[in-house]
Amino acid sequence: MSDAPLAALEAFVRRHPRLFVLTGAGVSTASGIPDYRDEGGQWKRPPPMTLQAFLATEAARRRYWARSFAGWTVMGRAQPNTAHHALAQLQRQGWVAALVTQNVDGMHEAADSQGVIDLHGRIDTVVCLACGERTPRAALQERLAAANPGWVARVVAIAPDGDAELTDTDTAGFAVPPCARCGGLLKPDVVFFGEQVPRERVHQAFEALAAADAVLVVGSSLMVWSGYRFVHAAAQAGQPVAALNQGRTRADDLLALKLAAPAGAVLASLAAALAKPPVSAASS
């Protein structure tokens, strides 16, 4: 990338020093976590399981947890990448007023970003649908292993959010432990497709948006309404929106600035540039 787009992004941030940052799956791909969509915004693989399907049948839940059991071997070891660390640095420098993520991987918190609004929840936590108790996903992995000794998944590919694509692996006999507290159904503590984002979480994000000067979208096509709504609201309120995303977004016609480049390299360069006085001030 030439210096001009980076300079334009730096100028955008200096003009709007309280950013509402909205991140998507493209931020975490460098951590080995696949994203959902291609550069045209289309699904790369079959759409993930919906809440309705998960609740409908025991077979669907067995299939989900079997795939998750295989996929957790990657998700559980994932580490923050340059983009996560750069956003944490920008926050420490005072440029990030709010960080809202559509991701469920917890990478922003692992990189030491503070006050992150996990719009879609966290995959590293499991919730009981009966009693509401929340427990670590890593603990459930141990229970799944103990309940399925010798079970081996034939993995075709690792999928987003701790999922895995399996071959003809038979999941009919895969045992899913119930809640240890009450015996209820366990679900990852994430917002499934077809499920509503909790109202208080949306309200918190809108309050943060109202206090910001501008929006910076990083690594999201914004094809899902839960994230796009904030960009739409910002545009309606006259708040400028910039995007750093490799591919089209649903909000391309609303953007004041767009950079199509890897998030990590750009954000690291941005943080380094913003740590220095503006060129005009430095040379005066």
C-alpha positions as CSV (number, residue, x, y, z in Angstrom):
1,M,0.0,0.0,0.0
2,S,1.2,3.5,-0.8
3,D,1.6,6.2,1.8
4,A,-1.4,8.2,0.5
5,P,-4.2,5.9,1.8
6,L,-2.4,5.6,5.2
7,A,-2.1,9.4,5.3
8,A,-5.7,9.8,4.5
9,L,-6.7,7.4,7.4
10,E,-4.4,9.2,9.8
11,A,-5.9,12.5,8.8
12,F,-9.4,11.1,9.3
13,V,-8.6,9.9,12.8
14,R,-6.9,13.2,13.8
15,R,-10.0,15.1,12.6
16,H,-12.3,12.7,14.6
17,P,-10.3,11.7,17.7
18,R,-13.1,9.8,19.4
19,L,-13.6,6.7,17.3
20,F,-16.4,4.2,17.5
21,V,-14.6,1.1,16.1
22,L,-16.7,-1.8,14.8
23,T,-14.8,-5.0,14.0
24,G,-15.7,-8.1,12.1
25,A,-14.3,-11.5,11.2
26,G,-11.6,-10.0,8.9
27,V,-9.8,-8.8,12.0
28,S,-9.2,-12.4,13.3
29,T,-8.3,-14.3,10.1
30,A,-4.6,-13.7,10.8
31,S,-5.2,-15.5,14.1
32,G,-6.2,-18.6,12.1
33,I,-9.9,-18.1,12.6
34,P,-11.7,-18.3,9.3
35,D,-14.2,-15.7,8.2
36,Y,-17.7,-16.2,6.8
37,R,-17.7,-14.3,3.5
38,D,-15.6,-13.7,0.4
39,E,-14.5,-10.3,-0.9
40,G,-17.9,-10.0,-2.7
41,G,-19.8,-10.4,0.5
42,Q,-21.0,-13.9,-0.4
43,W,-21.0,-17.0,1.9
44,K,-17.8,-19.0,1.6
45,R,-19.5,-22.1,3.0
46,P,-23.0,-23.2,4.0
47,P,-24.5,-20.7,6.5
48,P,-24.0,-21.6,10.1
49,M,-26.6,-23.2,12.3
50,T,-29.5,-21.1,13.3
51,L,-31.0,-20.9,16.8
52,Q,-34.2,-22.4,15.5
53,A,-32.4,-25.5,14.2
54,F,-30.3,-25.8,17.3
55,L,-33.4,-25.9,19.5
56,A,-35.5,-28.0,17.2
57,T,-33.9,-31.4,17.5
58,E,-31.4,-33.4,19.6
59,A,-29.7,-34.5,16.4
60,A,-29.0,-30.9,15.4
61,R,-27.4,-30.2,18.8
62,R,-25.3,-33.4,18.7
63,R,-24.1,-32.4,15.2
64,Y,-23.3,-28.8,16.5
65,W,-21.4,-30.0,19.5
66,A,-19.5,-32.7,17.6
67,R,-18.3,-30.1,15.1
68,S,-17.5,-27.7,17.9
69,F,-15.6,-30.4,19.7
70,A,-13.4,-30.8,16.6
71,G,-13.1,-27.0,15.9
72,W,-12.2,-26.1,19.5
73,T,-8.7,-27.5,19.0
74,V,-8.0,-24.5,16.8
75,M,-10.2,-21.8,18.5
76,G,-9.0,-22.7,22.0
77,R,-5.4,-22.0,21.0
78,A,-5.9,-18.9,18.9
79,Q,-4.0,-15.8,19.9
80,P,-4.5,-12.1,19.1
81,N,-2.8,-10.8,16.0
82,T,-1.3,-7.5,14.9
83,A,-4.7,-5.9,14.3
84,H,-6.0,-6.7,17.8
85,H,-2.8,-5.4,19.4
86,A,-2.8,-2.3,17.3
87,L,-6.4,-1.5,18.2
88,A,-5.5,-1.9,21.9
89,Q,-2.6,0.5,21.4
90,L,-4.9,3.0,19.7
91,Q,-7.2,2.8,22.6
92,R,-4.4,3.4,25.1
93,Q,-3.4,6.4,23.0
94,G,-6.9,7.8,23.4
95,W,-8.2,7.5,19.9
96,V,-10.7,4.7,20.4
97,A,-13.7,5.8,22.5
98,A,-15.6,2.5,22.0
99,L,-14.8,-0.9,20.6
100,V,-17.7,-3.0,19.4
101,T,-17.0,-6.4,17.9
102,Q,-19.2,-8.7,15.9
103,N,-16.7,-11.5,16.7
104,V,-17.1,-14.0,19.5
105,D,-13.5,-15.1,19.8
106,G,-12.4,-12.8,22.7
107,M,-9.3,-11.8,20.9
108,H,-9.7,-8.0,21.6
109,E,-9.8,-8.7,25.4
110,A,-6.8,-11.1,25.0
111,A,-4.9,-8.2,23.4
112,D,-5.8,-6.0,26.4
113,S,-8.5,-3.8,24.9
114,Q,-10.8,-2.4,27.6
115,G,-14.6,-2.1,27.8
116,V,-15.1,-4.2,24.6
117,I,-18.8,-4.6,23.7
118,D,-19.1,-8.2,22.5
119,L,-22.1,-7.7,20.4
120,H,-22.7,-11.4,19.6
121,G,-21.4,-12.8,22.9
122,R,-18.3,-15.0,23.6
123,I,-17.6,-18.5,22.3
124,D,-15.4,-19.3,25.2
125,T,-18.4,-19.4,27.5
126,V,-21.3,-21.8,27.6
127,V,-24.8,-21.0,29.0
128,C,-27.5,-23.3,30.3
129,L,-30.8,-22.5,28.7
130,A,-32.7,-23.7,31.8
131,C,-30.9,-22.1,34.8
132,G,-28.7,-19.5,33.1
133,E,-25.4,-20.7,34.6
134,R,-22.4,-19.7,32.6
135,T,-19.3,-22.0,32.5
136,P,-16.0,-22.0,30.6
137,R,-16.1,-23.6,27.1
138,A,-12.7,-25.2,27.9
139,A,-14.4,-27.1,30.8
140,L,-17.1,-28.4,28.5
141,Q,-14.4,-29.6,26.1
142,E,-13.1,-31.8,28.9
143,R,-16.6,-33.1,29.6
144,L,-17.2,-33.8,25.9
145,A,-13.9,-35.7,25.7
146,A,-14.8,-37.8,28.7
147,A,-18.3,-38.5,27.4
148,N,-17.0,-39.6,24.0
149,P,-13.8,-41.7,24.5
150,G,-12.2,-42.7,21.3
151,W,-14.5,-40.6,19.1
152,V,-12.5,-39.2,16.2
153,A,-13.7,-36.5,13.8
154,R,-12.7,-36.6,10.2
155,V,-12.2,-32.8,9.7
156,V,-12.4,-31.4,6.2
157,A,-11.8,-27.8,7.2
158,I,-11.9,-25.5,10.3
159,A,-14.9,-23.1,10.0
160,P,-15.6,-19.8,11.7
161,D,-16.2,-19.4,15.4
162,G,-14.9,-22.7,16.6
163,D,-16.9,-24.8,14.1
164,A,-15.5,-27.5,11.9
165,E,-16.6,-29.1,8.6
166,L,-16.6,-32.8,8.9
167,T,-16.8,-35.6,6.3
168,D,-19.3,-38.4,6.8
169,T,-18.4,-38.6,10.4
170,D,-21.3,-40.2,12.3
171,T,-22.5,-37.8,15.0
172,A,-25.7,-39.7,15.9
173,G,-23.9,-41.3,18.8
174,F,-22.1,-38.2,20.0
175,A,-22.9,-37.6,23.7
176,V,-23.5,-34.1,24.8
177,P,-23.4,-33.6,28.6
178,P,-26.2,-31.6,30.2
179,C,-25.8,-28.7,32.5
180,A,-23.9,-30.0,35.6
181,R,-26.0,-27.8,37.8
182,C,-29.6,-28.5,36.7
183,G,-29.4,-31.0,33.7
184,G,-30.6,-28.4,31.2
185,L,-29.6,-27.8,27.6
186,L,-26.2,-26.2,27.0
187,K,-25.6,-23.6,24.3
188,P,-22.6,-21.5,23.5
189,D,-23.0,-18.0,24.9
190,V,-23.2,-16.4,21.5
191,V,-25.9,-14.9,19.4
192,F,-26.8,-17.5,16.7
193,F,-28.0,-16.6,13.3
194,G,-31.8,-16.1,13.7
195,E,-31.4,-14.9,17.3
196,Q,-31.7,-11.3,18.5
197,V,-28.8,-9.4,20.0
198,P,-29.7,-8.6,23.7
199,R,-31.4,-5.3,23.9
200,E,-29.1,-3.9,26.6
201,R,-26.1,-4.7,24.5
202,V,-27.5,-2.8,21.6
203,H,-28.4,0.1,23.8
204,Q,-24.9,0.3,25.2
205,A,-23.4,0.4,21.7
206,F,-25.8,3.1,20.6
207,E,-24.9,5.2,23.6
208,A,-21.2,4.8,22.7
209,L,-21.9,5.7,19.1
210,A,-23.7,8.9,20.2
211,A,-20.6,10.0,22.2
212,A,-18.2,9.3,19.3
213,D,-16.9,11.7,16.6
214,A,-16.8,9.1,13.8
215,V,-17.0,5.4,13.0
216,L,-14.1,3.1,11.8
217,V,-15.2,-0.3,10.5
218,V,-12.5,-2.9,10.4
219,G,-12.7,-6.3,8.8
220,S,-16.5,-6.5,8.2
221,S,-18.6,-6.7,5.1
222,L,-21.5,-5.3,7.3
223,M,-23.9,-7.8,5.5
224,V,-25.6,-8.6,8.9
225,W,-28.0,-6.0,10.2
226,S,-26.7,-6.3,13.8
227,G,-23.5,-4.5,12.8
228,Y,-24.7,-2.5,9.8
229,R,-27.3,-0.7,12.0
230,F,-24.6,1.4,13.7
231,V,-23.1,2.5,10.4
232,H,-26.6,3.4,9.1
233,A,-27.4,5.3,12.2
234,A,-24.0,7.2,12.0
235,A,-24.7,8.2,8.4
236,Q,-28.2,9.4,9.3
237,A,-26.7,11.5,12.2
238,G,-24.0,13.0,9.9
239,Q,-21.1,11.1,11.6
240,P,-18.4,10.2,9.0
241,V,-17.6,6.5,8.5
242,A,-14.3,5.0,7.3
243,A,-13.8,1.3,6.6
244,L,-10.7,-0.9,6.4
245,N,-11.9,-4.0,4.7
246,Q,-10.7,-6.3,1.9
247,G,-13.8,-6.4,-0.2
248,R,-17.1,-4.8,-0.7
249,T,-19.3,-3.8,2.3
250,R,-23.0,-3.2,2.5
251,A,-22.2,0.4,3.4
252,D,-19.9,1.3,0.5
253,D,-22.1,4.2,-0.6
254,L,-22.1,5.6,3.0
255,L,-18.3,5.7,3.5
256,A,-16.2,8.9,3.6
257,L,-13.1,6.8,3.3
258,K,-12.3,3.2,2.4
259,L,-9.0,1.2,2.5
260,A,-8.8,-2.3,1.0
261,A,-5.8,-3.7,2.8
262,P,-4.8,-6.1,5.5
263,A,-6.0,-4.8,8.8
264,G,-2.9,-5.6,10.9
265,A,-0.3,-3.8,8.8
266,V,-2.5,-0.7,8.4
267,L,-3.6,-0.4,12.0
268,A,0.0,-0.9,13.3
269,S,1.2,1.8,10.9
270,L,-1.7,4.0,12.0
271,A,-0.9,3.6,15.7
272,A,2.8,4.4,15.0
273,A,1.9,7.6,13.0
274,L,-0.7,8.8,15.6
275,A,1.9,8.4,18.4
276,K,3.8,11.3,16.8
277,P,2.7,15.0,16.5
278,P,1.1,15.9,13.2
279,V,3.6,16.8,10.5
280,S,2.6,20.4,10.4
281,A,3.1,20.7,14.2
282,A,6.4,18.8,14.1
283,S,7.8,21.0,11.4
284,S,6.6,24.4,12.8
